[in-house]
Amino acid sequence: QVQLVESGGGLVQAGGSLRLSCAASGRTFSSLIIGWFSQAPGKEREFVAAITQSGSSRYYADSVVGRFTISRNNAKNTVYLQMNSLKPEDTAVYYCAATLRLVSVLQRSPEYDYWGQGTQVTVSS
């Protein structure tokens, strides 16, 4: 069983930065593919970024390329999402997700088996 806990959300002005953290329990962290998804009110959950087990491959939604960076520290069982140049349209609940399976399409939420409770990010204009 894998438990994920997100932190680092908050209220920030447009153009500002936040760093989200996703801490995972268990001894399988280095075997996990980790993704970040966002969900704004009234909208479907959307892919933001994902990172493979060693961190050698990273994937981003087009809307965040050049602004967000996903990284991981396997020694600390933690994945980070550095969010720069934030825009009001980035406002959403951000979820951390994980899977032990060797999935091929990391952008699809059904590929992930474990989810955190989410952290709110609000960007004011």
N, CA, C and O of each residue as an XYZ file, in Angstrom:
500
protein
N       0.842     -1.183      0.000
C       0.000      0.000      0.000
C       0.886      1.245      0.000
O       1.904      1.286      0.691
N       0.505      2.241     -0.761
C       1.242      3.495     -0.858
C       0.328      4.620     -0.420
O      -0.808      4.730     -0.882
N       0.822      5.440      0.458
C       0.076      6.629      0.869
C       0.830      7.870      0.426
O       2.049      7.958      0.581
N       0.097      8.831     -0.128
C       0.681     10.056     -0.650
C       0.097     11.252      0.089
O      -1.108     11.320      0.332
N       0.958     12.183      0.439
C       0.516     13.390      1.134
C       1.124     14.600      0.439
O       2.345     14.743      0.377
N       0.265     15.468     -0.083
C       0.720     16.690     -0.737
C       0.801     17.836      0.260
O       0.080     17.866      1.257
N       1.685     18.770     -0.028
C       1.781     19.988      0.769
C       2.366     21.083     -0.107
O       2.878     20.817     -1.194
N       2.284     22.323      0.379
C       2.904     23.440     -0.316
C       1.957     24.337     -1.077
O       2.379     25.352     -1.632
N       0.683     23.982     -1.113
C      -0.262     24.846     -1.793
C      -0.507     26.131     -1.027
O      -0.067     26.288      0.112
N      -1.223     27.056     -1.677
C      -1.517     28.317     -1.009
C      -2.009     29.349     -1.980
O      -2.353     29.045     -3.122
N      -2.039     30.580     -1.507
C      -2.487     31.731     -2.296
C      -1.267     32.526     -2.731
O      -0.415     32.868     -1.911
N      -1.185     32.818     -4.020
C      -0.054     33.562     -4.554
C      -0.546     34.497     -5.650
O      -1.549     34.216     -6.306
N       0.143     35.587     -5.846
C      -0.218     36.509     -6.912
C       0.301     36.001     -8.252
O       1.263     35.235     -8.310
N      -0.339     36.430     -9.311
C       0.097     36.066    -10.657
C       1.569     36.464    -10.842
O       2.000     37.545    -10.439
N       2.314     35.555    -11.462
C       3.745     35.769    -11.626
C       4.585     35.185    -10.513
O       5.808     35.110    -10.626
N       3.939     34.774     -9.442
C       4.657     34.225     -8.303
C       4.970     32.755     -8.460
O       4.720     32.154     -9.505
N       5.526     32.184     -7.390
C       5.976     30.789     -7.415
C       5.483     30.031     -6.191
O       5.251     30.609     -5.129
N       5.332     28.737     -6.367
C       5.057     27.823     -5.276
C       5.811     26.525     -5.554
O       6.084     26.188     -6.706
N       6.140     25.805     -4.490
C       6.697     24.481     -4.653
C       5.831     23.480     -3.909
O       5.701     23.532     -2.686
N       5.249     22.581     -4.658
C       4.448     21.527     -4.065
C       5.330     20.316     -3.761
O       6.280     20.018     -4.486
N       4.993     19.637     -2.683
C       5.701     18.415     -2.315
C       4.708     17.266     -2.230
O       3.546     17.455     -1.872
N       5.181     16.086     -2.562
C       4.379     14.868     -2.447
C       5.240     13.848     -1.715
O       6.210     13.327     -2.265
N       4.875     13.576     -0.482
C       5.621     12.612      0.327
C       4.913     11.266      0.292
O       3.697     11.190      0.469
N       5.669     10.218      0.066
C       5.086      8.884     -0.045
C       5.578      7.975      1.061
O       6.738      8.039      1.467
N       4.694      7.136      1.539
C       5.058      6.143      2.549
C       5.512      4.862      1.869
O       5.287      4.675      0.673
N       6.141      3.994      2.616
C       6.510      2.697      2.073
C       7.915      2.643      1.542
O       8.557      3.672      1.328
N       8.399      1.408      1.326
C       9.765      1.199      0.873
C       9.862      1.029     -0.623
O      10.916      0.650     -1.134
N       8.771      1.305     -1.347
C       8.765      1.102     -2.787
C       8.876      2.405     -3.557
O       8.652      2.422     -4.768
N       9.214      3.488     -2.889
C       9.150      4.800     -3.527
C       9.960      4.847     -4.811
O       9.487      5.387     -5.811
N      11.158      4.302     -4.811
C      12.009      4.384     -5.996
C      11.471      3.567     -7.166
O      11.992      3.663     -8.277
N      10.443      2.773     -6.930
C       9.804      1.994     -7.993
C       8.543      2.658     -8.525
O       7.905      2.147     -9.445
N       8.191      3.786     -7.950
C       6.952      4.452     -8.323
C       7.131      5.435     -9.467
O       8.091      6.205     -9.490
N       6.217      5.406    -10.401
C       6.032      6.516    -11.337
C       5.107      7.503    -10.632
O       4.078      7.107    -10.083
N       5.462      8.768    -10.644
C       4.696      9.794     -9.929
C       4.189     10.834    -10.919
O       4.917     11.282    -11.805
N       2.937     11.204    -10.749
C       2.360     12.244    -11.589
C       1.674     13.304    -10.755
O       1.273     13.059     -9.618
N       1.547     14.473    -11.331
C       0.751     15.566    -10.751
C      -0.406     15.865    -11.689
O      -0.238     15.954    -12.905
N      -1.578     16.017    -11.099
C      -2.784     16.366    -11.839
C      -3.448     17.555    -11.150
O      -3.278     17.766     -9.950
N      -4.200     18.319    -11.920
C      -4.923     19.447    -11.348
C      -6.404     19.333    -11.703
O      -6.784     18.769    -12.729
N      -7.217     19.888    -10.819
C      -8.653     19.906    -11.067
C      -9.227     21.227    -10.592
O      -9.240     21.522     -9.396
N      -9.699     22.013    -11.539
C     -10.345     23.285    -11.232
C     -11.837     23.036    -11.029
O     -12.369     22.038    -11.517
N     -12.517     23.932    -10.315
C     -13.952     23.748    -10.079
C     -14.731     23.586    -11.376
O     -14.586     24.385    -12.301
N     -15.553     22.554    -11.436
C     -16.388     22.320    -12.602
C     -15.677     21.737    -13.796
O     -16.271     21.584    -14.863
N     -14.403     21.406    -13.627
C     -13.640     20.859    -14.750
C     -13.131     19.463    -14.423
O     -13.101     19.051    -13.263
N     -12.735     18.750    -15.455
C     -12.177     17.422    -15.273
C     -10.727     17.526    -14.785
O     -10.050     18.539    -14.964
N     -10.288     16.434    -14.164
C      -8.904     16.382    -13.711
C      -7.972     16.358    -14.928
O      -8.217     15.635    -15.894
N      -6.906     17.154    -14.867
C      -5.998     17.288    -15.997
C      -4.569     16.921    -15.612
O      -4.138     17.148    -14.481
N      -3.863     16.366    -16.546
C      -2.458     16.033    -16.359
C      -1.632     17.314    -16.283
O      -1.877     18.267    -17.023
N      -0.652     17.327    -15.379
C       0.262     18.461    -15.256
C       1.691     18.029    -15.580
O       2.350     18.612    -16.441
N       2.159     16.990    -14.870
C       3.541     16.548    -15.050
C       3.701     15.146    -14.495
O       2.908     14.704    -13.664
N       4.738     14.441    -14.960
C       5.021     13.107    -14.446
C       6.521     12.853    -14.518
O       7.240     13.455    -15.315
N       6.966     11.943    -13.659
C       8.392     11.613    -13.612
C       8.539     10.118    -13.405
O       7.803      9.510    -12.628
N       9.490      9.536    -14.103
C       9.712      8.102    -13.996
C      10.509      7.757    -12.743
O      10.917      8.637    -11.985
N      10.720      6.463    -12.542
C      11.224      5.985    -11.268
C      12.570      6.594    -10.881
O      12.770      6.979     -9.729
N      13.481      6.679    -11.829
C      14.814      7.222    -11.530
C      14.886      8.726    -11.730
O      15.868      9.365    -11.352
N      13.848      9.283    -12.321
C      13.856     10.707    -12.637
C      14.472     11.016    -13.984
O      14.640     12.183    -14.339
N      14.808      9.987    -14.733
C      15.485     10.209    -16.003
C      14.556     10.756    -17.087
O      15.009     11.394    -18.037
N      13.273     10.505    -16.937
C      12.306     11.014    -17.920
C      11.232     11.823    -17.208
O      10.718     11.432    -16.160
N      10.911     12.954    -17.807
C       9.897     13.848    -17.234
C       8.952     14.266    -18.351
O       9.367     14.429    -19.498
N       7.700     14.436    -18.016
C       6.673     14.767    -18.993
C       5.862     15.938    -18.448
O       5.615     16.037    -17.246
N       5.452     16.825    -19.363
C       4.713     18.014    -18.959
C       3.535     18.269    -19.886
O       3.587     17.961    -21.076
N       2.482     18.831    -19.330
C       1.409     19.358    -20.152
C       1.930     20.579    -20.899
O       2.781     21.311    -20.393
N       1.418     20.792    -22.094
C       1.874     21.928    -22.897
C       1.704     23.245    -22.149
O       2.519     24.156    -22.297
N       0.663     23.346    -21.359
C       0.342     24.610    -20.687
C       1.340     24.986    -19.605
O       1.354     26.134    -19.161
N       2.182     24.042    -19.165
C       3.115     24.342    -18.075
C       4.574     24.250    -18.502
O       5.472     24.520    -17.703
N       4.819     23.873    -19.751
C       6.208     23.762    -20.221
C       6.921     25.106    -20.071
O       6.406     26.152    -20.466
N       8.116     25.046    -19.490
C       8.885     26.260    -19.283
C       8.546     26.988    -18.000
O       9.255     27.919    -17.616
N       7.469     26.584    -17.321
C       7.083     27.240    -16.069
C       7.165     26.296    -14.876
O       7.550     26.712    -13.783
N       6.811     25.041    -15.072
C       6.804     24.057    -13.985
C       7.935     23.058    -14.180
O       8.308     22.731    -15.307
N       8.469     22.584    -13.071
C       9.504     21.552    -13.107
C       9.189     20.483    -12.076
O       8.965     20.779    -10.902
N       9.174     19.237    -12.529
C       8.961     18.117    -11.624
C      10.314     17.476    -11.317
O      11.162     17.337    -12.198
N      10.502     17.091    -10.059
C      11.746     16.443     -9.658
C      11.436     15.492     -8.505
O      10.347     15.517     -7.932
N      12.416     14.657     -8.181
C      12.194     13.719     -7.083
C      13.494     13.487     -6.315
O      14.592     13.592     -6.862
N      13.335     13.172     -5.048
C      14.449     12.809     -4.195
C      14.094     11.454     -3.593
O      13.339     11.380     -2.623
N      14.628     10.402     -4.157
C      14.258      9.060     -3.698
C      14.759      8.772     -2.279
O      14.204      7.922     -1.582
N      15.791      9.469     -1.861
C      16.282      9.279     -0.492
C      15.310      9.848      0.532
O      15.287      9.425      1.688
N      14.503     10.818      0.088
C      13.540     11.462      0.990
C      12.110     11.031      0.690
O      11.169     11.540      1.299
N      11.937     10.094     -0.247
C      10.583      9.631     -0.611
C       9.669     10.800     -0.980
O       8.506     10.839     -0.578
N      10.198     11.739     -1.738
C       9.432     12.953     -2.031
C       9.600     13.354     -3.499
O      10.685     13.265     -4.072
N       8.497     13.792     -4.074
C       8.477     14.393     -5.401
C       8.064     15.845     -5.262
O       7.222     16.184     -4.430
N       8.652     16.689     -6.068
C       8.384     18.126     -6.003
C       7.808     18.615     -7.331
O       8.085     18.063     -8.396
N       7.006     19.661     -7.230
C       6.546     20.371     -8.420
C       6.829     21.844     -8.183
O       6.115     22.510     -7.433
N       7.870     22.346     -8.824
C       8.208     23.764     -8.747
C       7.364     24.505     -9.777
O       7.424     24.214    -10.971
N       6.584     25.457     -9.304
C       5.651     26.172    -10.154
C       6.056     27.634    -10.187
O       5.945     28.335     -9.181
N       6.524     28.096    -11.333
C       6.940     29.482    -11.509
C       6.022     30.188    -12.484
O       5.266     29.550    -13.216
N       6.093     31.508    -12.488
C       5.280     32.325    -13.409
C       3.828     31.883    -13.381
O       3.217     31.663    -14.427
N       3.287     31.758    -12.203
C       1.923     31.257    -12.058
C       0.914     32.221    -12.647
O       1.084     33.439    -12.610
N      -0.146     31.636    -13.195
C      -1.217     32.396    -13.822
C      -2.531     32.084    -13.101
O      -2.665     31.029    -12.480
N      -3.496     32.996    -13.183
C      -4.794     32.713    -12.548
C      -5.413     31.403    -13.033
O      -6.106     30.727    -12.272
N      -5.170     31.045    -14.277
C      -5.736     29.803    -14.805
C      -5.075     28.553    -14.234
O      -5.540     27.442    -14.490
N      -4.006     28.712    -13.472
C      -3.396     27.570    -12.783
C      -4.146     27.244    -11.485
O      -3.867     26.228    -10.848
N      -5.076     28.083    -11.100
C      -5.833     27.854     -9.876
C      -6.580     26.525     -9.953
O      -7.356     26.289    -10.879
N      -6.339     25.664     -8.973
C      -6.936     24.322     -8.958
C      -6.490     23.600     -7.700
O      -5.621     24.064     -6.963
N      -7.104     22.466     -7.480
C      -6.568     21.517     -6.502
C      -5.564     20.636     -7.246
O      -5.859     20.101     -8.315
N      -4.387     20.498     -6.667
C      -3.338     19.696     -7.289
C      -3.198     18.385     -6.530
O      -3.076     18.359     -5.306
N      -3.219     17.298     -7.294
C      -3.140     15.959     -6.735
C      -1.854     15.272     -7.174
O      -1.416     15.389     -8.318
N      -1.280     14.568     -6.244
C      -0.156     13.704     -6.524
C      -0.701     12.286     -6.729
O      -1.597     11.852     -6.004
N      -0.162     11.573     -7.710
C      -0.619     10.222     -8.007
C       0.582      9.325     -8.269
O       1.647      9.800     -8.664
N       0.405      8.027     -8.047
C       1.521      7.111     -8.207
C       1.049      5.751     -8.701
O      -0.099      5.357     -8.498
N       1.958      5.052     -9.348
C       1.697      3.685     -9.754
C       2.988      2.887     -9.732
O       4.068      3.419     -9.990
N       2.863      1.601     -9.419
C       3.988      0.686     -9.479
C       4.042     -0.039    -10.822
O       5.016     -0.726    -11.130
N       2.990      0.121    -11.611
C       2.920     -0.584    -12.895
C       3.776      0.129    -13.932
O       4.053      1.323    -13.818
N       4.179     -0.611    -14.922
C       4.984     -0.045    -16.003
C       4.038      0.489    -17.072
O       3.845     -0.125    -18.121
N       3.462      1.629    -16.784
C       2.489      2.214    -17.702
C       3.211      2.918    -18.837
O       4.361      3.333    -18.703
N       2.508      3.043    -19.961
C       3.130      3.652    -21.132
C       2.634      5.067    -21.399
O       3.318      5.864    -22.042
N       1.443      5.372    -20.903
C       0.877      6.701    -21.135
C       0.707      7.375    -19.776
O      -0.329      7.232    -19.127
N       1.715      8.097    -19.362
C       1.730      8.671    -18.019
C       0.755      9.837    -17.863
O       0.487     10.285    -16.748
N       0.219     10.330    -19.000
C      -0.660     11.478    -18.931
C      -2.104     11.107    -18.586
O      -2.934     11.991    -18.376
N      -2.408      9.819    -18.528
C      -3.777      9.386    -18.291
C      -3.987      9.071    -16.818
O      -3.275      8.238    -16.257
N      -4.947      9.719    -16.189
C      -5.185      9.513    -14.764
C      -5.563      8.074    -14.404
O      -5.187      7.624    -13.322
N      -6.290      7.321    -15.253
C      -6.614      5.931    -14.876
C      -5.389      5.030    -14.736
O      -5.488      3.937    -14.177
N      -4.237      5.473    -15.235
C      -3.036      4.653    -15.128
C      -2.475      4.646    -13.710
O      -1.616      3.827    -13.384
N      -2.951      5.543    -12.882
C      -2.400      5.681    -11.533
C      -3.304      4.988    -10.516
O      -4.530      5.066    -10.598
N      -2.680      4.316     -9.566
C      -3.414      3.515     -8.594
C      -3.552      4.185     -7.233
O      -4.454      3.846     -6.466
N      -2.685      5.112     -6.930
C      -2.681      5.745     -5.611
C      -2.772      7.261     -5.797
O      -2.158      7.835     -6.696
N      -3.548      7.881     -4.931
C      -3.780      9.318     -5.022
C      -3.687      9.957     -3.637
O      -4.063      9.366     -2.625
N      -3.171     11.186     -3.634
C      -3.187     11.962     -2.407
C      -4.512     12.691     -2.253
O      -5.413     12.563     -3.082
N      -4.612     13.453     -1.178
C      -5.867     14.152     -0.872
C      -5.971     15.493     -1.595
O      -7.049     16.084     -1.646
N      -4.878     15.970     -2.146
C      -4.896     17.224     -2.888
C      -4.477     18.419     -2.056
O      -4.628     18.428     -0.835
N      -3.949     19.424     -2.731
C      -3.592     20.685     -2.091
C      -4.054     21.823     -2.990
O      -3.868     21.780     -4.206
N      -4.655     22.835     -2.387
C      -5.247     23.931     -3.146
C      -4.176     24.944     -3.545
O      -3.360     25.366     -2.726
N      -4.198     25.318     -4.811
C      -3.364     26.404     -5.322
C      -4.292     27.476     -5.881
O      -5.112     27.210     -6.760
N      -4.151     28.677     -5.362
C      -4.970     29.790     -5.827
C      -4.059     30.913     -6.280
O      -3.211     31.385     -5.522
N      -4.241     31.341     -7.532
C      -3.424     32.413     -8.096
C      -4.319     33.608     -8.357
O      -5.261     33.523     -9.145
N      -4.033     34.711     -7.705
C      -4.845     35.915     -7.854
C      -4.262     36.806     -8.943
O      -3.052     36.835     -9.168
N      -5.143     37.523     -9.604
C      -4.701     38.403    -10.709
C      -4.354     39.779    -10.208
O      -3.965     40.642    -10.995
